[in-house]
Amino acid sequence: TQKMEKGMPIPVTITIYQDKSFTFEMRTPPVSYFLKKAAKLQSGSKAPGRDFVGTVKKAQVKEIAEAKMKDL
């Protein structure tokens, strides 16, 4: 996590097996985090679907999709 931005939400998957061993897998942040960062917003719309608070360019959406491909 040293290479990641401070305050970035990092979802994790922890799998525990019967022999008491486990795996710990870190995922990429949610798409909503990337979209708010690309649009330079602190929070989303208070009325989703009715009010628009920012815009994101097609190139930025492509970068977000490429970053999230690791989780698929």
Secondary structure, 3 states (H helix, E strand, C coil): CCCCCCCCCCCEEEEECCCCCEEEEECCCCHHHHHHHHCCCCCCCCCCCCCCCCCCCHHHHHHHHHHHHHHC
